[in-house]
Amino acid sequence: MNKQQTILAAGGAVSAVLVLGAGFLTYSSWSAAADAEREMDSAKSGLARMYREPVFPSDANVETFQTNLLLARTWVADLSRGVFRDGIAVDDSVTRGDFGRVCRETVQALVADAPLNAAEVPVVDAEASFGFDHYMQDKLPEREEYVPRLLRQLRLVDRLVRILYASGVNHVDAVGRELFDLAGSRESGDFSSAPVRGRGRGRGSAGAPGGGASSAPKTIAVPSPRFEPDPSVPMSCERLGFLFSTRQEGLVAAINAIDAMHPFAMVSGLSIEKTGQDVVVPAAPDPAKEEAAPPKTEGGILEKPAPRTARLVSGPLFETPVQVTLFVDVFAPVSAAGPAVGPDEAEEEEE
């Protein structure tokens, strides 16, 4: 085979390979186009089938949804009325000066209405300010926006302190509130830095079961409630703290009264500490005193024995009081709770 024939044979082989490759590519393209056409036809058929079906949600579903929505709104309204029933009325027109006057009148009324305990002394000291020391010094709220919430706190303190009065506590040592209105009144964002003082004058106190002298003013700091309301029932939470001494029946009566209170209130914190021992062991006899004692009578009886009741060592009438730290959360509608903005937020707004 000469050179020309070899070149022709090689060219023919290359041409055959190219023709076979082109045919394969053409077949693959036709096959892919056919698959795409089938998928498109299937999608069109599915879309047409969806268009022929009834619209969702159906009219019956829409009517059911509207009925359930109205029913849910009725439940929310009933819940709001139940939670906020007999709420604390707050007049938005009260000015800073008006609040100072109302605060002094309320505190003075609480001191004047304080009942006497078993030691025949008032259950609160005459200088008690019930958490409003700052405003008992003829000072006014720093901002007008603070007045509604301050007034609400004042009304709640008045109601809860009177519950303690009616429960028969021995002594109210301190009352605390969240100090949102005083600059620098927060510590680590959790506690009020200026604890509320219940000043003592040496009268009936928690440390003395019979109403003995109190050594120093006691304080209580109120932690933030960290309350996140549900948007469906907008409300705010106001936390108050109380430090007082009482016996078992007085504490139970106070908790039950708070549980039945309106607006809705709950005990969010409670700690109890005994102020003394219920049983006192008699001291060992002194031999020197026994020798100096007068001689016994013929029957060997030195004196008439005490009655049976004098030998009792336990029971409600003989137990020592307990020191109680009580925190109460009261829930109120947002529209009447006043602003919850503190001094820190107020400075940020002014900037």
Salt bridges, closest charged atoms under 4 A:
ASP35 OD1 - ARG38 NH2 1.86
ASP78 OD1 - ARG81 NH2 2.14
ASP86 OD2 - ARG85 NH1 3.65
GLU105 OE2 - ARG101 NH1 3.62
ASP113 OD2 - ARG162 NH2 3.02
ASP125 OD1 - HIS171 NE2 3.25
GLU127 OE2 - ARG201 NE 3.20
ASP133 OD2 - ARG199 NH2 3.25
ASP138 OD1 - ARG104 NH1 3.35
GLU144 OE1 - ARG96 NE 3.67
GLU145 OE1 - ARG143 NE 3.68
ASP158 OD1 - ARG162 NE 3.19
ASP173 OD1 - HIS171 ND1 2.63
GLU178 OE1 - ARG149 NH2 2.97
ASP181 OD1 - ARG177 NH1 3.00
ASP190 OD1 - ARG226 NH2 2.27
GLU238 OE2 - ARG149 NH2 3.05
ASP278 OD2 - LYS274 NZ 3.15
ASP329 OD1 - ARG239 NE 2.67
ASP344 OD2 - ARG186 NH1 3.81
GLU345 OE2 - ARG186 NH1 3.54
GLU350 OE2 - ARG143 NH1 3.28
